[in-house]
Amino acid sequence: MTPVPPEPQLNPYRPPQAALEVQAPSTWLQEPAPPRPIAVWLLSLLLLVCGCVFTFAVLSFIWGVMTHLSGLQNYGALVVAVGWRVVFVAGLVAVLLGVFCGRRWARWPGVLMLLGIALYSVLKPDKAPVTGEAGREASMIGRFIFLPLLMAWWVWAFGFSEKAKRFFRVSGSAAP
């Protein structure tokens, strides 16, 4: 005969009842972030390129000043000249990060930048060499009709469309 194992005994110990109730995590963790609208991607790309160009310009300006530092007579003007360039690049980077992350405050500087680009491209003097009347008329149509319509769409899609409003509302409040 083989020995019979003893019957298992029930555990007389019970864990204490926790006084803490587990709650569901907050809603922003459960909702997926809305996708970035194409207008946000385009402005982010434009701001990135402009930021890189302006940063290179500021660094080359500082390098040029440093090479001719011995002949400098007015250091106050130098500090102002370098300071406003650095502040401009820092502001551009701040707006770029705010737009890309969907911060609520970044919507309006982005709209203002787009409006500034539109105004500059329409009001700048036209110095392009155009041959013939047809080329001149096509240039005028593109500059005064096509470009403002395109920029108006971009401003609307970036700041006032439903996708943009949802992106800046949800992403800006959801991001830590």
SEKOLFI-430145 format. One record per residue (C-alpha): residue in three letters; x negated, y negated, z negated. Coordinates in pm, whole numbers, padded with zeros to 5 digits, always signed. Layout:
BEGIN
ALAXYZ/...
//
This chain:
BEGIN
MET+00000+00000+00000/THR-00108-00347+00079/PRO-00069-00620-00175/VAL+00219-00857-00117/PRO+00127-01225-00127/PRO+00309-01428-00387/GLU+00597-01645-00276/PRO+00505-02007-00216/GLN+00612-02238-00488/LEU+00777-02571-00429/ASN+00571-02876-00510/PRO+00713-03024-00830/TYR+00550-03360-00762/ARG+00732-03616-00551/PRO+00574-03935-00423/PRO+00710-04251-00581/GLN+00964-04450-00383/ALA+00801-04756-00235/ALA+00961-05088-00320/LEU+00829-05238+00004/GLU+01045-05204+00311/VAL+00867-05183+00641/GLN+00996-05439+00890/ALA+00959-05452+01265/PRO+00678-05674+01391/SER+00767-06021+01508/THR+00929-06060+01847/TRP+00636-06214+02033/LEU+00439-05894+01989/GLN+00714-05692+02155/GLU+00782-05925+02449/PRO+00538-05913+02737/ALA+00390-06249+02828/PRO+00545-06399+03140/PRO+00322-06385+03446/ARG+00136-06698+03550/PRO+00305-06877+03839/ILE+00100-06916+04155/ALA+00092-07293+04102/VAL-00083-07238+03767/TRP-00339-07010+03932/LEU-00402-07268+04206/LEU-00445-07557+03964/SER-00669-07344+03740/LEU-00888-07261+04038/LEU-00902-07627+04144/LEU-00988-07739+03791/LEU-01255-07470+03765/VAL-01421-07581+04088/CYS-01399-07950+03989/GLY-01534-07869+03643/CYS-01834-07687+03790/VAL-01905-07970+04036/PHE-01874-08240+03771/THR-02084-08042+03523/PHE-02359-08007+03784/ALA-02333-08381+03857/VAL-02362-08469+03489/LEU-02660-08239+03443/SER-02836-08382+03749/PHE-02763-08736+03621/ILE-02913-08651+03282/TRP-03213-08489+03452/GLY-03265-08800+03665/VAL-03246-09023+03360/MET-03491-08805+03169/THR-03747-08821+03449/HIS-03732-09202+03451/LEU-03693-09254+03076/SER-04011-09457+03041/GLY-03877-09739+03261/LEU-03543-09757+03083/GLN-03468-10085+02908/ASN-03104-10060+02797/TYR-03040-09748+02592/GLY-02687-09852+02501/ALA-02583-09845+02866/LEU-02743-09502+02898/VAL-02545-09367+02604/VAL-02221-09506+02750/ALA-02302-09373+03099/VAL-02383-09024+02974/GLY-02106-09026+02712/TRP-01812-09096+02942/ARG-01932-08831+03186/VAL-01960-08569+02911/VAL-01619-08665+02769/PHE-01467-08640+03119/VAL-01607-08290+03173/ALA-01497-08181+02823/GLY-01145-08312+02889/LEU-01134-08130+03221/VAL-01241-07805+03055/ALA-00983-07854+02778/VAL-00704-07905+03031/LEU-00826-07603+03230/LEU-00815-07380+02923/GLY-00479-07522+02816/VAL-00325-07465+03158/PHE-00468-07117+03190/CYS-00350-07014+02842/GLY-00007-07171+02894/ARG-00020-07425+02613/ARG+00282-07652+02601/TRP+00076-07971+02591/ALA-00119-07877+02907/ARG+00184-07893+03133/TRP+00193-08273+03146/PRO-00179-08339+03201/GLY-00161-08082+03481/VAL+00132-08264+03641/LEU-00052-08596+03607/MET-00364-08449+03767/LEU-00163-08317+04059/LEU+00007-08654+04104/GLY-00334-08824+04094/ILE-00466-08591+04362/ALA-00159-08659+04575/LEU-00190-09036+04537/TYR-00560-09030+04612/SER-00519-08817+04922/VAL-00246-09046+05059/LEU-00398-09382+04962/LYS-00766-09320+05039/PRO-00902-09494+05347/ASP-00903-09275+05655/LYS-01257-09264+05793/ALA-01230-08946+06000/PRO-01333-08994+06363/VAL-01027-08909+06573/THR-01032-08913+06949/GLY-00717-09021+07128/GLU-00372-09125+07021/ALA-00246-08767+06978/GLY-00516-08688+06725/ARG-00448-09010+06536/GLU-00074-08941+06524/ALA-00127-08581+06412/SER-00359-08706+06140/MET-00097-08958+06023/ILE+00180-08694+06022/GLY-00035-08455+05822/ARG-00147-08723+05579/PHE+00182-08903+05519/ILE+00440-08626+05569/PHE+00295-08276+05535/LEU+00052-08340+05248/PRO+00302-08528+05026/LEU+00561-08253+05080/LEU+00305-07988+04991/MET+00195-08178+04681/ALA+00559-08237+04578/TRP+00617-07860+04598/TRP+00302-07796+04395/VAL+00406-08044+04124/TRP+00756-07893+04108/ALA+00626-07536+04102/PHE+00367-07618+03836/GLY+00572-07825+03597/PHE+00943-07801+03663/SER+01036-07461+03809/GLU+01197-07198+03587/LYS+00889-06976+03605/ALA+00666-07261+03494/LYS+00899-07366+03213/ARG+00917-07008+03089/PHE+00538-06965+03117/PHE+00456-07280+02924/ARG+00732-07225+02669/VAL+00664-06858+02588/SER+00288-06843+02640/GLY+00219-07164+02453/SER+00416-07057+02147/ALA+00309-06692+02161/ALA-00059-06752+02182/PRO-00235-06770+01846/
//
